[in-house]
Amino acid sequence: MATSSISGLASGLDTATIIEQLMQLEAAPQTRLKSKVTSEQSLVTTLQTLNTKVALLGSKAEALAKPSAWTPLTATSSNTAVSVTAGASAGPATLSVTVTGVARSHQLGFAQAHALTDQVTGASTSVRLDRFDGSPVDLATDGTLSGLARAINDPANATGLAASLVKVADGSYQLLVESVATGAAQDFTLTGSDGAALLGGATVRAGSDASINLGAGIVVTSTTNTFTDVLPGVTLTLGAAATTGTTSSVALTRDTSKLATSVKDLVDTVNSLLADIDAQTSYDTATKKSGALAGDSTARSLRSALLNAVYPSDGTSLASLGIQVSRTGTLTFDQSAFTQAYAADPAGVAERFSTAGDGFAARVATVAKGASNSTTGTLTAAITGRRTGIERLQDGIEAWDTRLELRRTTLQRQFTALETALGQMSSQSSWLAGQISSLPSSSS
């Protein structure tokens, strides 16, 4: 219930201002709570930013820790008509490729031209498709040229063929049918249901397999223009420009520079994160201010764990691979030393970085994931704890709102009562003065 106040009508005091000043004193604890919420929210933002950077580091380290990341190959072909791709299982190799055949579909071009509505299937409206698999199929049509094409193309008939009607003159079309797949095994015939020639017979372009000669008497064939796993993980593809006699030199070489760049990127990301932690946990003697995370054990523990990831459990050093800890507590990377070490022992270096040997990248990934995991991460737990604390503080602030409102009401009632009492006293004083002045004066 609201309580009105009479500001200084009797006392001459500015009671409204007095109440506001008293309320400011009463609200001091709430003000401190609000300030605490602001600082805690800022701290949560700082932790979230740090957590995002740690998660990014974890993703990079996890990618570099995969054994497949340590077989980087550059695949090149001297002729664009022959393309090459290398998978994870591929290794360094060179191939001399000569195309001895390209894959083609089996194709029939029928001789007679007709209007689309002409009856072309003879006495019966069905036609016979023979794929030479011992089970010819009779296709039902409406007997017209367009109906014949529709029956061949109908997915429900599953012919494996594509029929096209080629316009050779106004109102006149010839039928072209070809296998959807390529290869010598795609041959077929299309006749009347009685085996008679259809549409005056057809000119045949036989389907063929693709073949390449790799030299030394090795010939590889494929029903398509793609040769999968010619070598483990190596795929060759003949493009549209490839013809019989096309040659190409194919090379798969280790891309050491790309790998060195990936390692440097990981080291740089670690150093960037260490710099962020230092900035947030340090004390600036010039400004006399501490970082947002000064004294935060989670951030400091993370920094130590990242540096300790340089050292494997057997206590050996990565200095021979170009990675060392500097005097300032950051990492240094000697790309030349790394390149030399990898060239001398690719498998050994890979093991010292990847999950195969609990390597450096794998250890960094473990540390990063341990801090940034969305449910069990130490940074995640710190953020959750801070948020819970903020919720409690906000509950306290709301409780103070109610307490302060009651206090304001009490003060307004007290000052109103004071003004009322003073007003009554003033009235009584005036009445008494009037009574006294009305008394008769006596003479001596």
C-alpha positions in Angstrom: 0.0 0.0 0.0 1.5 3.3 -1.1 1.9 6.0 1.7 1.9 9.7 0.8 4.1 12.1 2.6 3.9 15.8 3.3 7.3 17.3 2.5 8.1 20.0 5.1 4.7 21.6 5.3 5.1 21.9 9.1 8.8 21.5 9.7 10.1 23.3 6.8 12.4 20.3 6.1 12.9 18.8 2.6 11.8 15.4 3.8 11.7 13.9 0.3 15.4 14.6 -0.2 16.2 13.4 3.3 14.4 10.1 2.5 16.2 9.7 -0.8 19.6 10.2 1.0 18.7 7.7 3.7 17.6 5.2 1.0 21.0 5.6 -0.7 22.6 4.6 2.6 20.2 1.7 3.1 20.9 0.5 -0.5 24.6 0.4 -0.1 24.7 -3.4 0.3 22.5 -3.9 -2.8 24.8 -1.5 -4.7 27.8 -3.6 -3.8 25.9 -6.7 -4.9 25.2 -5.1 -8.3 28.8 -4.2 -8.7 29.8 -7.7 -7.9 27.4 -9.0 -10.5 28.9 -6.7 -13.1 32.4 -7.9 -12.3 31.4 -11.5 -12.3 29.7 -11.2 -15.7 32.8 -9.6 -17.1 34.8 -12.5 -15.7 32.5 -15.0 -17.3 32.9 -13.3 -20.6 36.7 -13.5 -20.2 36.5 -17.2 -19.4 34.1 -17.9 -22.4 36.5 -16.1 -24.7 39.4 -18.2 -23.3 37.4 -21.3 -23.6 36.6 -20.7 -27.3 40.3 -20.2 -28.0 41.2 -23.4 -26.2 38.5 -25.3 -28.1 40.1 -24.0 -31.4 43.5 -25.2 -30.2 42.0 -28.6 -29.4 40.5 -28.9 -32.9 43.8 -28.1 -34.6 45.8 -30.4 -32.3 43.3 -33.2 -32.8 43.5 -32.9 -36.6 47.4 -33.0 -36.5 47.3 -35.9 -34.1 45.6 -38.2 -36.6 48.1 -40.6 -38.3 46.5 -39.8 -41.6 47.7 -36.2 -41.3 51.3 -37.5 -41.4 51.1 -38.9 -44.9 50.6 -35.7 -46.8 51.1 -36.2 -50.5 51.0 -33.8 -53.5 49.6 -35.7 -56.5 50.4 -34.2 -59.9 49.8 -35.2 -63.5 51.6 -33.8 -66.5 48.5 -34.1 -68.7 45.1 -32.6 -67.6 43.3 -35.3 -69.5 44.5 -37.7 -66.8 43.8 -36.6 -63.2 45.1 -38.2 -60.0 43.9 -38.1 -56.4 45.7 -39.6 -53.3 43.9 -40.9 -50.3 45.2 -41.4 -46.7 46.7 -44.8 -47.5 48.7 -43.6 -50.5 52.5 -43.3 -50.5 55.1 -41.7 -52.7 55.2 -43.1 -56.2 55.6 -42.2 -59.9 53.7 -43.7 -62.8 54.0 -43.4 -66.5 50.4 -43.7 -67.9 49.5 -44.4 -71.5 45.8 -44.6 -72.4 45.0 -47.6 -74.5 41.3 -47.3 -74.4 38.5 -45.2 -73.0 35.2 -46.4 -71.5 32.1 -46.0 -73.7 28.5 -46.8 -73.4 26.9 -49.3 -75.8 24.8 -47.3 -78.3 22.2 -48.1 -81.0 21.2 -45.6 -83.7 18.1 -46.8 -85.5 17.9 -46.2 -89.3 14.3 -45.1 -90.0 12.9 -41.7 -89.2 9.3 -41.3 -88.2 6.8 -38.8 -86.7 6.4 -39.1 -83.0 2.9 -40.6 -83.3 3.7 -43.2 -86.0 3.2 -46.8 -85.2 6.7 -48.3 -85.3 6.7 -51.6 -83.3 5.1 -53.8 -86.0 2.2 -56.2 -85.4 2.7 -56.1 -81.6 3.0 -53.1 -79.4 5.8 -54.6 -77.3 9.5 -54.7 -78.0 12.2 -57.1 -76.8 15.3 -56.0 -74.9 18.1 -58.6 -74.7 21.0 -57.8 -72.4 22.6 -61.2 -73.2 22.2 -62.4 -69.7 19.9 -65.2 -70.6 16.6 -63.4 -69.7 15.3 -61.1 -72.4 12.6 -58.6 -71.4 9.5 -57.6 -73.3 8.6 -54.0 -72.9 5.0 -52.9 -73.3 4.5 -49.7 -75.3 1.6 -48.0 -77.1 3.3 -48.8 -80.4 4.2 -45.2 -81.3 7.8 -43.8 -81.6 7.3 -41.5 -78.6 5.7 -44.4 -76.6 8.6 -46.6 -77.3 11.1 -44.0 -76.0 8.9 -43.6 -72.9 8.9 -47.3 -72.2 12.7 -47.5 -72.4 13.1 -44.5 -70.1 10.4 -45.6 -67.6 12.2 -46.1 -64.2 9.7 -48.9 -63.4 11.1 -50.9 -66.3 14.7 -50.7 -65.0 16.2 -51.1 -68.4 19.5 -49.4 -67.6 19.1 -47.6 -71.0 18.5 -44.0 -72.0 16.4 -43.3 -75.2 16.6 -40.0 -77.1 14.5 -38.9 -80.1 16.7 -36.9 -82.5 15.0 -34.5 -84.7 16.4 -35.0 -88.2 13.7 -33.0 -90.1 10.5 -31.2 -89.4 8.2 -33.7 -87.8 10.7 -36.5 -88.3 12.8 -38.2 -85.6 15.3 -41.0 -85.2 15.7 -43.2 -82.1 19.0 -43.3 -80.3 19.4 -45.7 -77.4 22.5 -46.2 -75.2 23.4 -47.9 -72.0 23.5 -45.6 -68.9 26.7 -47.4 -67.7 29.9 -47.7 -69.7 31.9 -50.9 -70.4 32.1 -53.8 -72.8 29.5 -55.7 -70.7 26.8 -53.2 -71.4 25.9 -54.5 -74.9 22.2 -55.1 -75.7 19.8 -55.4 -78.7 16.3 -54.0 -79.2 14.0 -55.8 -81.6 10.4 -56.4 -82.2 8.7 -59.0 -79.9 9.2 -61.6 -82.6 12.9 -60.8 -83.0 12.4 -58.8 -86.2 14.6 -55.7 -86.8 13.1 -52.6 -85.3 12.9 -49.3 -87.3 15.0 -50.7 -90.2 17.8 -52.0 -87.9 20.4 -50.1 -86.0 24.0 -49.0 -86.3 26.0 -50.2 -83.3 28.6 -48.4 -81.4 29.9 -51.1 -79.0 30.5 -50.3 -75.4 34.1 -50.6 -74.3 36.2 -50.7 -71.1 38.8 -48.2 -70.3 42.4 -49.4 -70.2 45.8 -47.8 -69.3 49.3 -49.2 -69.8 51.7 -48.5 -66.9 54.7 -50.0 -68.6 56.6 -53.2 -67.8 53.7 -55.2 -69.3 51.1 -53.9 -66.7 47.7 -53.0 -68.2 44.9 -51.9 -66.0 41.2 -52.0 -67.1 38.1 -50.5 -65.7 34.4 -50.5 -66.8 34.5 -46.7 -66.2 37.0 -44.0 -66.9 38.0 -44.1 -63.2 40.7 -46.5 -62.0 40.3 -46.8 -58.2 43.3 -48.0 -56.1 45.6 -48.4 -59.0 48.1 -48.2 -56.1 46.8 -48.2 -52.5 44.9 -44.9 -52.1 45.7 -43.7 -55.6 42.8 -43.1 -58.1 43.3 -42.1 -61.8 40.5 -40.6 -63.9 40.4 -40.1 -67.6 38.8 -36.8 -68.6 36.8 -36.0 -71.7 40.0 -35.0 -73.6 41.6 -38.4 -73.0 41.9 -40.6 -76.2 43.8 -43.7 -77.1 47.5 -42.8 -77.0 47.2 -40.0 -74.4 50.2 -40.1 -72.1 50.9 -38.6 -68.7 53.5 -38.7 -66.0 51.9 -39.0 -62.6 53.9 -38.3 -59.4 52.9 -38.5 -55.7 55.5 -36.8 -53.5 55.5 -36.0 -49.8 54.5 -32.4 -49.1 56.9 -31.7 -46.2 56.4 -27.9 -46.4 52.6 -28.3 -45.9 53.2 -30.5 -42.9 55.8 -28.1 -41.4 53.3 -25.2 -41.9 50.7 -27.3 -39.9 53.1 -27.8 -37.0 54.1 -24.1 -37.0 50.4 -23.2 -36.9 49.8 -25.4 -33.9 52.9 -23.9 -32.1 51.7 -20.4 -32.9 48.2 -21.2 -31.6 49.6 -22.5 -28.3 51.8 -19.4 -27.9 48.8 -17.1 -28.7 46.8 -18.9 -26.0 49.7 -18.6 -23.5 50.0 -14.9 -24.2 46.2 -14.5 -23.5 46.5 -16.3 -20.2 49.5 -14.2 -19.2 47.6 -11.0 -20.0 44.6 -12.1 -18.0 46.5 -13.3 -15.0 49.3 -10.7 -14.7 49.7 -7.6 -12.5 50.5 -4.3 -14.3 52.9 -2.4 -12.1 52.4 0.8 -14.2 48.6 0.9 -13.9 48.5 -0.9 -10.6 45.8 -3.2 -12.0 45.5 -7.0 -12.1 44.2 -9.0 -15.0 40.7 -10.4 -14.9 41.9 -13.9 -14.1 44.6 -12.9 -11.6 44.8 -15.6 -9.0 42.6 -17.9 -11.0 44.0 -21.4 -10.5 42.2 -22.9 -13.5 43.9 -20.6 -16.0 47.3 -21.0 -14.4 46.9 -24.8 -14.4 46.0 -24.8 -18.1 49.1 -22.8 -18.9 51.3 -25.2 -17.1 49.6 -28.2 -18.7 50.2 -26.8 -22.2 53.9 -26.3 -21.6 54.2 -29.7 -20.0 52.6 -31.2 -23.2 56.0 -30.7 -24.9 57.5 -33.4 -22.8 56.4 -37.0 -23.4 56.1 -39.5 -20.5 59.6 -40.8 -21.1 61.1 -37.3 -20.5 62.6 -37.0 -24.0 62.9 -33.6 -25.7 61.4 -32.4 -29.0 64.4 -30.2 -29.6 65.6 -32.5 -32.4 62.2 -31.9 -34.1 62.6 -28.1 -33.8 60.2 -27.6 -30.8 61.6 -26.2 -27.5 60.4 -24.2 -24.5 62.0 -20.7 -24.3 63.1 -18.9 -21.2 60.0 -16.7 -21.3 57.8 -19.8 -21.0 56.6 -20.0 -24.6 57.3 -22.4 -27.5 59.8 -21.9 -30.3 59.7 -23.8 -33.6 62.7 -24.3 -35.9 61.2 -25.3 -39.3 64.5 -26.2 -40.8 65.3 -28.7 -38.0 61.8 -30.2 -38.3 62.1 -30.6 -42.1 65.4 -32.3 -41.8 64.2 -34.7 -39.1 61.1 -35.6 -41.1 63.0 -36.2 -44.3 65.3 -38.5 -42.4 62.6 -40.5 -40.5 59.0 -39.7 -41.6 57.5 -42.6 -39.6 59.4 -41.8 -36.4 58.6 -38.1 -36.5 54.9 -38.9 -37.2 54.8 -41.2 -34.1 56.2 -38.4 -31.9 53.3 -36.1 -32.9 50.3 -38.3 -33.5 48.1 -40.5 -31.4 50.0 -43.6 -32.6 52.7 -42.7 -30.1 51.0 -40.4 -27.7 52.8 -37.6 -29.5 53.0 -33.8 -29.0 49.8 -32.9 -31.0 47.9 -35.7 -29.2 49.0 -34.4 -25.8 48.0 -30.9 -26.6 44.6 -32.1 -27.8 44.1 -33.9 -24.6 44.9 -30.8 -22.5 42.7 -28.6 -24.6 39.8 -31.0 -24.6 40.2 -31.4 -20.8 39.7 -27.7 -20.4 37.1 -26.9 -23.0 34.9 -30.0 -23.0 31.3 -28.8 -23.0 30.4 -31.0 -20.0 33.5 -32.0 -18.1 36.0 -29.3 -19.0 37.7 -27.3 -16.2 37.0 -24.0 -17.9 33.4 -25.1 -18.5 33.1 -26.0 -14.8 34.5 -22.6 -13.8 32.1 -20.8 -16.1 29.2 -22.8 -14.7 30.2 -22.1 -11.2 30.5 -18.3 -11.9 27.0 -18.3 -13.5 25.6 -20.1 -10.5 27.1 -17.5 -8.2 25.7 -14.7 -10.4 22.2 -16.2 -10.1 22.5 -16.2 -6.3 23.7 -12.6 -6.3 20.7 -11.6 -8.5 18.4 -13.4 -6.1 20.0 -11.3 -3.3 19.5 -8.1 -5.3 15.8 -8.9 -5.8 15.4 -9.6 -2.1 16.9 -6.2 -1.4 14.4 -4.6 -3.8 11.6 -5.8 -1.5 13.5 -4.9 1.7 14.2 -1.4 0.4 10.7 -0.8 -0.7 9.5 -1.6 2.8 12.1 0.7 4.3 11.0 3.5 2.0 7.4 3.1 3.1 8.4 3.1 6.7 10.4 6.3 6.4 7.6 8.0 4.5 5.2 7.1 7.2 7.5 8.3 9.9 8.2 11.7 8.3 4.5 12.0 7.4 3.6 11.4 11.1 6.3 13.9 12.1 4.8 16.6 9.8 1.3 15.8 11.0 2.4 16.0 14.7 4.2 19.3 14.1 1.2 20.6 12.2 -1.0 19.8 15.2 1.4 21.3 17.6 1.5 24.5 15.5 -2.3 24.7 15.5 -2.4 24.2 19.3 0.2 26.8 19.7 -1.7 29.3 17.6 -4.9 28.5 19.6 -3.2 28.9 22.9 -1.7 32.2 21.8 -5.1 33.4 20.7 -6.7 32.4 24.0 -3.9 34.1 26.0 -4.3 37.3 24.0 -8.0 37.4 24.6 -7.7 37.4 28.4 -8.5 40.8 30.0 -5.6 42.8 31.2 -5.6 43.7 35.0 -4.5 47.1 36.4 -2.5 47.5 39.5 
